[in-house]
Amino acid sequence: MQNKLALLGGKKVITKPFIPYSSIGKEEEIAAKKVLKKKFYLISSVHLKKILEEILFTVVITFRNLKGHLKKNLKSNMQFLSIHGHQDLL
């Protein structure tokens, strides 16, 4: 007895079509729709790093500006108090 593949002229083992099957059920479909509705997108670590660097840069610049502003106002307020005779508040 010689066994040949059906492709090469042998007897077919499977004679009926396969029943369609999906591993994605109703629960997975609902979960996927929720994610899409929230507009939640996956981003790569490279993009995330770039976004975080931009945020950090903005925070650092903001604090530097604030520090300079506070320093300038403190000096100005101290001069005002000393000119107007309020050294006891210094």
Phi and psi in radians as a Rosetta constraint file:
Dihedral C 1 N 2 CA 2 C 2 CIRCULARHARMONIC -1.845 0.35
Dihedral N 2 CA 2 C 2 N 3 CIRCULARHARMONIC 2.307 0.35
Dihedral C 2 N 3 CA 3 C 3 CIRCULARHARMONIC -1.751 0.35
Dihedral N 3 CA 3 C 3 N 4 CIRCULARHARMONIC 2.133 0.35
Dihedral C 3 N 4 CA 4 C 4 CIRCULARHARMONIC -2.055 0.35
Dihedral N 4 CA 4 C 4 N 5 CIRCULARHARMONIC 2.611 0.35
Dihedral C 4 N 5 CA 5 C 5 CIRCULARHARMONIC -1.179 0.35
Dihedral N 5 CA 5 C 5 N 6 CIRCULARHARMONIC 2.566 0.35
Dihedral C 5 N 6 CA 6 C 6 CIRCULARHARMONIC -1.022 0.35
Dihedral N 6 CA 6 C 6 N 7 CIRCULARHARMONIC -0.565 0.35
Dihedral C 6 N 7 CA 7 C 7 CIRCULARHARMONIC -1.082 0.35
Dihedral N 7 CA 7 C 7 N 8 CIRCULARHARMONIC -0.520 0.35
Dihedral C 7 N 8 CA 8 C 8 CIRCULARHARMONIC -1.810 0.35
Dihedral N 8 CA 8 C 8 N 9 CIRCULARHARMONIC 0.320 0.35
Dihedral C 8 N 9 CA 9 C 9 CIRCULARHARMONIC 1.802 0.35
Dihedral N 9 CA 9 C 9 N 10 CIRCULARHARMONIC 0.042 0.35
Dihedral C 9 N 10 CA 10 C 10 CIRCULARHARMONIC -1.382 0.35
Dihedral N 10 CA 10 C 10 N 11 CIRCULARHARMONIC 3.123 0.35
Dihedral C 10 N 11 CA 11 C 11 CIRCULARHARMONIC -1.322 0.35
Dihedral N 11 CA 11 C 11 N 12 CIRCULARHARMONIC 2.386 0.35
Dihedral C 11 N 12 CA 12 C 12 CIRCULARHARMONIC -1.253 0.35
Dihedral N 12 CA 12 C 12 N 13 CIRCULARHARMONIC 2.345 0.35
Dihedral C 12 N 13 CA 13 C 13 CIRCULARHARMONIC -1.510 0.35
Dihedral N 13 CA 13 C 13 N 14 CIRCULARHARMONIC -0.724 0.35
Dihedral C 13 N 14 CA 14 C 14 CIRCULARHARMONIC -1.773 0.35
Dihedral N 14 CA 14 C 14 N 15 CIRCULARHARMONIC 2.080 0.35
Dihedral C 14 N 15 CA 15 C 15 CIRCULARHARMONIC -1.915 0.35
Dihedral N 15 CA 15 C 15 N 16 CIRCULARHARMONIC -0.222 0.35
Dihedral C 15 N 16 CA 16 C 16 CIRCULARHARMONIC -1.926 0.35
Dihedral N 16 CA 16 C 16 N 17 CIRCULARHARMONIC 2.618 0.35
Dihedral C 16 N 17 CA 17 C 17 CIRCULARHARMONIC -1.185 0.35
Dihedral N 17 CA 17 C 17 N 18 CIRCULARHARMONIC 2.618 0.35
Dihedral C 17 N 18 CA 18 C 18 CIRCULARHARMONIC -1.190 0.35
Dihedral N 18 CA 18 C 18 N 19 CIRCULARHARMONIC 2.575 0.35
Dihedral C 18 N 19 CA 19 C 19 CIRCULARHARMONIC -1.380 0.35
Dihedral N 19 CA 19 C 19 N 20 CIRCULARHARMONIC 2.264 0.35
Dihedral C 19 N 20 CA 20 C 20 CIRCULARHARMONIC -1.011 0.35
Dihedral N 20 CA 20 C 20 N 21 CIRCULARHARMONIC 2.429 0.35
Dihedral C 20 N 21 CA 21 C 21 CIRCULARHARMONIC -2.483 0.35
Dihedral N 21 CA 21 C 21 N 22 CIRCULARHARMONIC 2.382 0.35
Dihedral C 21 N 22 CA 22 C 22 CIRCULARHARMONIC -2.154 0.35
Dihedral N 22 CA 22 C 22 N 23 CIRCULARHARMONIC 2.279 0.35
Dihedral C 22 N 23 CA 23 C 23 CIRCULARHARMONIC -1.423 0.35
Dihedral N 23 CA 23 C 23 N 24 CIRCULARHARMONIC -0.129 0.35
Dihedral C 23 N 24 CA 24 C 24 CIRCULARHARMONIC -1.671 0.35
Dihedral N 24 CA 24 C 24 N 25 CIRCULARHARMONIC 2.023 0.35
Dihedral C 24 N 25 CA 25 C 25 CIRCULARHARMONIC -1.693 0.35
Dihedral N 25 CA 25 C 25 N 26 CIRCULARHARMONIC -3.021 0.35
Dihedral C 25 N 26 CA 26 C 26 CIRCULARHARMONIC -1.092 0.35
Dihedral N 26 CA 26 C 26 N 27 CIRCULARHARMONIC -0.686 0.35
Dihedral C 26 N 27 CA 27 C 27 CIRCULARHARMONIC -1.066 0.35
Dihedral N 27 CA 27 C 27 N 28 CIRCULARHARMONIC -0.774 0.35
Dihedral C 27 N 28 CA 28 C 28 CIRCULARHARMONIC -1.141 0.35
Dihedral N 28 CA 28 C 28 N 29 CIRCULARHARMONIC -0.668 0.35
Dihedral C 28 N 29 CA 29 C 29 CIRCULARHARMONIC -1.114 0.35
Dihedral N 29 CA 29 C 29 N 30 CIRCULARHARMONIC -0.771 0.35
Dihedral C 29 N 30 CA 30 C 30 CIRCULARHARMONIC -1.098 0.35
Dihedral N 30 CA 30 C 30 N 31 CIRCULARHARMONIC -0.783 0.35
Dihedral C 30 N 31 CA 31 C 31 CIRCULARHARMONIC -1.072 0.35
Dihedral N 31 CA 31 C 31 N 32 CIRCULARHARMONIC -0.743 0.35
Dihedral C 31 N 32 CA 32 C 32 CIRCULARHARMONIC -1.123 0.35
Dihedral N 32 CA 32 C 32 N 33 CIRCULARHARMONIC -0.708 0.35
Dihedral C 32 N 33 CA 33 C 33 CIRCULARHARMONIC -1.132 0.35
Dihedral N 33 CA 33 C 33 N 34 CIRCULARHARMONIC -0.663 0.35
Dihedral C 33 N 34 CA 34 C 34 CIRCULARHARMONIC -1.077 0.35
Dihedral N 34 CA 34 C 34 N 35 CIRCULARHARMONIC -0.758 0.35
Dihedral C 34 N 35 CA 35 C 35 CIRCULARHARMONIC -1.102 0.35
Dihedral N 35 CA 35 C 35 N 36 CIRCULARHARMONIC -0.779 0.35
Dihedral C 35 N 36 CA 36 C 36 CIRCULARHARMONIC -1.154 0.35
Dihedral N 36 CA 36 C 36 N 37 CIRCULARHARMONIC -0.620 0.35
Dihedral C 36 N 37 CA 37 C 37 CIRCULARHARMONIC -1.169 0.35
Dihedral N 37 CA 37 C 37 N 38 CIRCULARHARMONIC -0.594 0.35
Dihedral C 37 N 38 CA 38 C 38 CIRCULARHARMONIC -1.378 0.35
Dihedral N 38 CA 38 C 38 N 39 CIRCULARHARMONIC -0.085 0.35
Dihedral C 38 N 39 CA 39 C 39 CIRCULARHARMONIC 0.972 0.35
Dihedral N 39 CA 39 C 39 N 40 CIRCULARHARMONIC 0.760 0.35
Dihedral C 39 N 40 CA 40 C 40 CIRCULARHARMONIC -1.569 0.35
Dihedral N 40 CA 40 C 40 N 41 CIRCULARHARMONIC 2.119 0.35
Dihedral C 40 N 41 CA 41 C 41 CIRCULARHARMONIC -2.136 0.35
Dihedral N 41 CA 41 C 41 N 42 CIRCULARHARMONIC 2.501 0.35
Dihedral C 41 N 42 CA 42 C 42 CIRCULARHARMONIC -1.432 0.35
Dihedral N 42 CA 42 C 42 N 43 CIRCULARHARMONIC 2.387 0.35
Dihedral C 42 N 43 CA 43 C 43 CIRCULARHARMONIC -2.180 0.35
Dihedral N 43 CA 43 C 43 N 44 CIRCULARHARMONIC 2.704 0.35
Dihedral C 43 N 44 CA 44 C 44 CIRCULARHARMONIC -1.304 0.35
Dihedral N 44 CA 44 C 44 N 45 CIRCULARHARMONIC 2.798 0.35
Dihedral C 44 N 45 CA 45 C 45 CIRCULARHARMONIC -1.121 0.35
Dihedral N 45 CA 45 C 45 N 46 CIRCULARHARMONIC -0.513 0.35
Dihedral C 45 N 46 CA 46 C 46 CIRCULARHARMONIC -1.141 0.35
Dihedral N 46 CA 46 C 46 N 47 CIRCULARHARMONIC -0.800 0.35
Dihedral C 46 N 47 CA 47 C 47 CIRCULARHARMONIC -1.157 0.35
Dihedral N 47 CA 47 C 47 N 48 CIRCULARHARMONIC -0.696 0.35
Dihedral C 47 N 48 CA 48 C 48 CIRCULARHARMONIC -1.089 0.35
Dihedral N 48 CA 48 C 48 N 49 CIRCULARHARMONIC -0.750 0.35
Dihedral C 48 N 49 CA 49 C 49 CIRCULARHARMONIC -1.050 0.35
Dihedral N 49 CA 49 C 49 N 50 CIRCULARHARMONIC -0.765 0.35
Dihedral C 49 N 50 CA 50 C 50 CIRCULARHARMONIC -1.095 0.35
Dihedral N 50 CA 50 C 50 N 51 CIRCULARHARMONIC -0.769 0.35
Dihedral C 50 N 51 CA 51 C 51 CIRCULARHARMONIC -1.075 0.35
Dihedral N 51 CA 51 C 51 N 52 CIRCULARHARMONIC -0.801 0.35
Dihedral C 51 N 52 CA 52 C 52 CIRCULARHARMONIC -1.130 0.35
Dihedral N 52 CA 52 C 52 N 53 CIRCULARHARMONIC -0.655 0.35
Dihedral C 52 N 53 CA 53 C 53 CIRCULARHARMONIC -1.105 0.35
Dihedral N 53 CA 53 C 53 N 54 CIRCULARHARMONIC -0.712 0.35
Dihedral C 53 N 54 CA 54 C 54 CIRCULARHARMONIC -1.150 0.35
Dihedral N 54 CA 54 C 54 N 55 CIRCULARHARMONIC -0.700 0.35
Dihedral C 54 N 55 CA 55 C 55 CIRCULARHARMONIC -1.131 0.35
Dihedral N 55 CA 55 C 55 N 56 CIRCULARHARMONIC -0.803 0.35
Dihedral C 55 N 56 CA 56 C 56 CIRCULARHARMONIC -1.080 0.35
Dihedral N 56 CA 56 C 56 N 57 CIRCULARHARMONIC -0.754 0.35
Dihedral C 56 N 57 CA 57 C 57 CIRCULARHARMONIC -1.037 0.35
Dihedral N 57 CA 57 C 57 N 58 CIRCULARHARMONIC -0.772 0.35
Dihedral C 57 N 58 CA 58 C 58 CIRCULARHARMONIC -1.089 0.35
Dihedral N 58 CA 58 C 58 N 59 CIRCULARHARMONIC -0.736 0.35
Dihedral C 58 N 59 CA 59 C 59 CIRCULARHARMONIC -1.128 0.35
Dihedral N 59 CA 59 C 59 N 60 CIRCULARHARMONIC -0.778 0.35
Dihedral C 59 N 60 CA 60 C 60 CIRCULARHARMONIC -1.080 0.35
Dihedral N 60 CA 60 C 60 N 61 CIRCULARHARMONIC -0.813 0.35
Dihedral C 60 N 61 CA 61 C 61 CIRCULARHARMONIC -1.075 0.35
Dihedral N 61 CA 61 C 61 N 62 CIRCULARHARMONIC -0.740 0.35
Dihedral C 61 N 62 CA 62 C 62 CIRCULARHARMONIC -1.079 0.35
Dihedral N 62 CA 62 C 62 N 63 CIRCULARHARMONIC -0.778 0.35
Dihedral C 62 N 63 CA 63 C 63 CIRCULARHARMONIC -1.173 0.35
Dihedral N 63 CA 63 C 63 N 64 CIRCULARHARMONIC -0.655 0.35
Dihedral C 63 N 64 CA 64 C 64 CIRCULARHARMONIC -1.085 0.35
Dihedral N 64 CA 64 C 64 N 65 CIRCULARHARMONIC -0.771 0.35
Dihedral C 64 N 65 CA 65 C 65 CIRCULARHARMONIC -1.118 0.35
Dihedral N 65 CA 65 C 65 N 66 CIRCULARHARMONIC -0.731 0.35
Dihedral C 65 N 66 CA 66 C 66 CIRCULARHARMONIC -1.123 0.35
Dihedral N 66 CA 66 C 66 N 67 CIRCULARHARMONIC -0.745 0.35
Dihedral C 66 N 67 CA 67 C 67 CIRCULARHARMONIC -1.045 0.35
Dihedral N 67 CA 67 C 67 N 68 CIRCULARHARMONIC -0.806 0.35
Dihedral C 67 N 68 CA 68 C 68 CIRCULARHARMONIC -1.089 0.35
Dihedral N 68 CA 68 C 68 N 69 CIRCULARHARMONIC -0.718 0.35
Dihedral C 68 N 69 CA 69 C 69 CIRCULARHARMONIC -1.126 0.35
Dihedral N 69 CA 69 C 69 N 70 CIRCULARHARMONIC -0.790 0.35
Dihedral C 69 N 70 CA 70 C 70 CIRCULARHARMONIC -1.134 0.35
Dihedral N 70 CA 70 C 70 N 71 CIRCULARHARMONIC -0.719 0.35
Dihedral C 70 N 71 CA 71 C 71 CIRCULARHARMONIC -1.076 0.35
Dihedral N 71 CA 71 C 71 N 72 CIRCULARHARMONIC -0.786 0.35
Dihedral C 71 N 72 CA 72 C 72 CIRCULARHARMONIC -1.102 0.35
Dihedral N 72 CA 72 C 72 N 73 CIRCULARHARMONIC -0.783 0.35
Dihedral C 72 N 73 CA 73 C 73 CIRCULARHARMONIC -1.177 0.35
Dihedral N 73 CA 73 C 73 N 74 CIRCULARHARMONIC -0.645 0.35
Dihedral C 73 N 74 CA 74 C 74 CIRCULARHARMONIC -1.104 0.35
Dihedral N 74 CA 74 C 74 N 75 CIRCULARHARMONIC -0.809 0.35
Dihedral C 74 N 75 CA 75 C 75 CIRCULARHARMONIC -1.078 0.35
Dihedral N 75 CA 75 C 75 N 76 CIRCULARHARMONIC -0.750 0.35
Dihedral C 75 N 76 CA 76 C 76 CIRCULARHARMONIC -1.111 0.35
Dihedral N 76 CA 76 C 76 N 77 CIRCULARHARMONIC -0.738 0.35
Dihedral C 76 N 77 CA 77 C 77 CIRCULARHARMONIC -1.185 0.35
Dihedral N 77 CA 77 C 77 N 78 CIRCULARHARMONIC -0.661 0.35
Dihedral C 77 N 78 CA 78 C 78 CIRCULARHARMONIC -1.145 0.35
Dihedral N 78 CA 78 C 78 N 79 CIRCULARHARMONIC -0.692 0.35
Dihedral C 78 N 79 CA 79 C 79 CIRCULARHARMONIC -1.117 0.35
Dihedral N 79 CA 79 C 79 N 80 CIRCULARHARMONIC -0.748 0.35
Dihedral C 79 N 80 CA 80 C 80 CIRCULARHARMONIC -1.044 0.35
Dihedral N 80 CA 80 C 80 N 81 CIRCULARHARMONIC -0.797 0.35
Dihedral C 80 N 81 CA 81 C 81 CIRCULARHARMONIC -1.132 0.35
Dihedral N 81 CA 81 C 81 N 82 CIRCULARHARMONIC -0.715 0.35
Dihedral C 81 N 82 CA 82 C 82 CIRCULARHARMONIC -1.233 0.35
Dihedral N 82 CA 82 C 82 N 83 CIRCULARHARMONIC -0.625 0.35
Dihedral C 82 N 83 CA 83 C 83 CIRCULARHARMONIC -1.142 0.35
Dihedral N 83 CA 83 C 83 N 84 CIRCULARHARMONIC -0.661 0.35
Dihedral C 83 N 84 CA 84 C 84 CIRCULARHARMONIC -1.636 0.35
Dihedral N 84 CA 84 C 84 N 85 CIRCULARHARMONIC 0.293 0.35
Dihedral C 84 N 85 CA 85 C 85 CIRCULARHARMONIC 1.290 0.35
Dihedral N 85 CA 85 C 85 N 86 CIRCULARHARMONIC 0.545 0.35
Dihedral C 85 N 86 CA 86 C 86 CIRCULARHARMONIC -1.996 0.35
Dihedral N 86 CA 86 C 86 N 87 CIRCULARHARMONIC 0.842 0.35
Dihedral C 86 N 87 CA 87 C 87 CIRCULARHARMONIC -1.111 0.35
Dihedral N 87 CA 87 C 87 N 88 CIRCULARHARMONIC -0.435 0.35
Dihedral C 87 N 88 CA 88 C 88 CIRCULARHARMONIC -1.126 0.35
Dihedral N 88 CA 88 C 88 N 89 CIRCULARHARMONIC -0.378 0.35
Dihedral C 88 N 89 CA 89 C 89 CIRCULARHARMONIC -1.525 0.35
Dihedral N 89 CA 89 C 89 N 90 CIRCULARHARMONIC -0.191 0.35
